[in-house]
Amino acid sequence: MRHPHTRHTRHTRTSRRRTVGALTAGLLCAAGLAAPAAIAAPAPAPAARSTTPALADGLAPTPPMGFNNWNSTHCRAGFNESMVKGIADLFVEKGLKDAGYRYVNLDDCWALPDRDADGRLVPDPARFPDGIKAVADYVHSKGLKLGIYTSAGTKTCDGAGFPGALGHEYSDARQFADWGVDYLKYDNCNNQGVDAKSRYTTMRDALRATGRPIVYSICEWGENKPWEWAADVGHLWRTTGDISDNWGSMLGILKKNLPLAPYAGPGHWNDPDMLEVGNGGMTDTEYRSHFSLWSIMAAPLLIGSDLRKATPATFDILDNKEVIAVDQDPLGKQGTVLSSTGGRWVVAKEMKDGSRAVALFNENGTAQHISTTAEAVGLPGARAYTLRDLWRHSSYNTAGTISATVPAHGTVLLRVSADRAWATHPPAVELGVDGSPLIEAGKAAPLTSVVTDWGRTPATRVSVLLTGPDGWALRAASRRTAAMLPTGRSLSTRWSVTAPQGTPTGSYDLTVRASYRSPAGQRAEQVLPLTVSVVVPPPSGTSGLGDLPWLSTVNGWGPVERNTSNGESAAGDGHPITIGGVVYAKGLGVHADSTVEYYTGKACETVSADVGVDDEKGANGTVAFEIWADGTKVASTGVLTNAMPAQPLTADVTGAQVVRLVVTDGGDGIDSDHADWADAKLSC
């Protein structure tokens, strides 16, 4: 594991899980461990029992599915034998085993800090009083498999310094095999600068020499581009640093893994890290996007939440067999990006049966129309197609358009096929909206709903309804029904939306619902959830942005902090904003990739700040700053480093309804990118 700063729960160069380079969001390690005076020479390799290449061994023909404790427990006391057995029990009881989840994997901290007198690893008797073999036997008795963790270094990534496998590869692999281990996650901390390919190949050979089939997960964080050399070394390889349980982290990792589609296939998979679904740092909509996108990327699906505490919504996401089937398709293709303009993503994946899985993903904070065609995703010409919505579990017919209005941070995941039975399904209808999601209390705001038939058959008896919080006035200002909508035709309805005077600022949910019938009388419905924000006009004069309410934030690590630096992962853990030794009393502390939005209501003129990399990460960090007025970039810096003093940045935002403050990673990945908008001011 590893993280984008110094300490996160897992890695830094000399300590936890990731050793050097950039990562996109995860847990780094922080506690630095001194290098030992001498490193044991690698043990001589015994004669391998097989000369079969690692990826011709039949293991991991589809991406591995299972559980890993790290994201929910780290090294806390809750990680123990009872937890592991409890997860195995829940795999069976909740149907996750039937859905394809097989591996119950232990992460760091399962061992004692010291080997025994014979150089063997010793399970921690407090955590695993019966030993690892007994746990493996229990997991196997459930028809499941057990995974274990170590590092390709002298120590693992946790700051306590548990023994790594560098120089002990063959003896450790033998222990793992004797215990009945089925999966090895091999991390990258404390690697003493030894060549990555050499270290990981040695463990491959050691695992092969045991004669036991063990899935081999290379966790070197993508630092040495393992996708270019590891296809005959491991069954999967991490492409990024550690994930953390927030939208910015998931999004950053997604963008790094998507371009690597050509390197994935049966027995050799890109691994963008474990799932955060259910850990609480994202909404259910965001978790559905996370699960959908990992599945269309043919990524390993390793649950990272404590299932003993999981909500029904979490199980609904993790147990969606139609989505899992996209991930586990035996053709083994990773989805490829067809378009991504304006944060509106179309990702398509070829399936073995000739169909295409299509993800319409919206990274924006407001609902967006996203569209493609059957031809564009690679389907053959046909009069019509069957379009299966994998979250709604409903099928429709389409004349060829694949389109949806996707909620903020949402994903519509479809399976589209040139199916002769298309006419048995009702037409695909898109429900969209037009209008600002920003409402001032007591003032009527216009909103237009649009119902469009993309099916080959007409939609009949169409009606649309808008609902919202109690006390809000939601009035239709034009017709909201249509007897019939032929292919490509729409019903537009104008609405007046008024939040009562005195409504507190914040986000509120509206719902647009369209009901219709097919020509054969089948009833169908489309539902579009909307989030609107009740806002107040900005104050006149000059105000510090650290003191004003924002509309939304996205941050690469931890929360955006007001009038302090970013600090670490917890809210309020920042320090005085300091750039080049100069301390500022006011401003915003962020971490790339970051976006902070403010409502300016077309009433403001300028934004100004002194910007730079905060001193709290020493010499680390490279970032770039941007200011956007609505959809236009109006000011930016070049790449800034910690060695540079604060740079003044001013932008004209006259006439803008929303101002966005953006920090990127400077183009070299997210690692210790603590950025400050020092003395940031808004003039209105």
C-alpha positions, 0 to 999 in steps of 0.5 A: 500500500502506499499513500499520497503523502507521508504518513497515511496509513501505509507507505512512504519510501522507507516505511510503509507500503509504497516505495517511491513514486507518485500515487493517486490516492491511498494510504502511504506509509509514514514511519521511516524505518532505518535500513539494516546494516546488512541485507541477507543475500537471497536464498539459493533457489531450489530446483523449480518443480515446473517450467510452466510460465506463471500465466500458463498455470490456469490461475486467475482466468478472470479477475480475482474476487474476495475480501481484504481487511486493510481498508476497514481495519488497517493494523487495529486490534479488530483485525484478527482470527475472529474477523477473518472467520466471520467474513468467511461465514458471511460470504456463505450466508449472504450469497457472496460466495455464490456471486463469485467471491472466493478469497479471504485475504489477510493484509499487513500485521498478521505476523510478529515483528521478529522471525523465530530462531530458524528464520521462520515467520511467526503469526501473532498469537494475540491476533491468530491464536490458532495459527494461520493454517487453522484459519486456512482450514476454516476458510477452506471448509467453507469452500473459499480460499485464503490469501496472505500478505508480505513485502518485497523488502526487508520489512512490510509497510506498517510502521511497526516493522513486520518482517518482509520477504526480501532474502527469504523468498523460498522459505516464506513461500514454503511456509505459505504453501504449508499453511494452505495459502491460495493468494499472495499480495506482495508489497513494495516497502523497504525494498533497499533499491533492489530492482523491482522486476528481479524482486518480484520474479524471485518470489514468482519462482519461489511460489512456483517451486512450492508446487501449490497453486497460489495467485500472485498479486504484485503490489509495487504501486505502478512505479516501474510500469509492471504492466509492461513486464509482469505478464509472465511474473504475476497474475495481477499488478497494482497500477496505482498507489493506495485508494482511500475512501473518498471521491477524489481518490477513486476518480484519480485512480480510475483515470490512471488505470483506464488507459492500461486496457491493452495490458489486461487479459485472462491470467494477467490483470491491471489492479487499481486497488481494493474496493471502498464500497461500504466504508462510509466516505462516499455516497451510495451513488458514488459507490455504485460508480466505483463498483461499476467502473472497477467491473468494466475495467476487469479489475479484481473485486476485493471487498474492503469494508467490514461486512459484519457492519455492512448495510443492506445497500452495501450488500446490494451493490456488492452482490449485483450479479449482473454487474459482476458478470461484466467483470468476470466475463471470460473474454477478459477484455478491459473496457476502453474509453470512447469519450470523456469530454467535460467529465462525461465518460463513455467506456465500452467493454467487449463481451464474449457473447458479442454484446457490449457493456457500456458505462455512462459515467458522470464525474461532474457535480450536476446531472449530465446528458451522456450519449453514444451509439451501438455502432460506436461501441462496436456492435454490428448494424441492426434494425434495433438492439436490446439495452439492459440496465444492470442496476435497474435490472430492466431491458429496453429496445433502442434504435441504436442510441445509447443515452442517459441523463446521469446523476452527479457522480453516477454511472449508468451501466448497460449491456447492449446486444444485437438481439432478435428479441428486442421487440419484446421490450419497451422502448428506451426512454431518456429522462433529462433536465435543463436548468440551474441546480442553484436556487435562492430561497423564496425565488422561483427558479425555472426547470425543464424536464425532457422525456425522449424516446430512443426506442425503435417502438413508440412510447405511449401514454407518457406522463412526467412528475416532479417531486421534492421536499415538503413545503416546496412549490413545484408547479408545471407551467406546460403540458406534462403528458403525451399520448405518444412519442415516436422514435427520437421525439420528446416531451418537454415540460417547464416547471417552476421550483421555489424553496420556501423563504428561510430554507437553510443553505445546503443540498436538497433532493428532487425527483423527476419520474416519467411513466409510459407504456410500450405499444403492447401495453407494457408499463415502464418508468424512468426515474431521475434523482436530482440534487439542487442547492439552496444558496445565498448571494455572496456578501458585498465587498471583499471576503476571505474564501476560507470564511465563506460557505462553499458549494462543493469540494473534492480533495485528493486526500482528507478534507479541504481545510479552512484557514489551515493547511491540508494536514492528513486524512482527518478533519481539522488536522492541518497546520498554519498555512506556510509557503516558503517559510511565510505564514498566512492566517487565512486561506484554504488548504487542499490536496491535489487533485482538488476542486472547491466551488463557490456560488457567486451569483453573477455578482462578483468581480475578482478572485485573488490568492497567493498560491503554492505548495505548503511547507508541511511536506518538506521538499515534496509536492508539485502542483498547478493552480487554476481558477474557473468562471463557470465553464471557462478557465480564467487564470492558472499557474505553471507547475509549482514546487516546494522550492518556490515561493508563493505566487500571486494569482488573480482572476476576473470572474465578472458575470460568473454564477459559480467559481471553481478553484482547481489544483492538479498534480502538476502532471507527475502523479499525486504524492505529497501534493499539499497545496495552499490558496493562501490569503484567498479573497473574493471581491463582489 
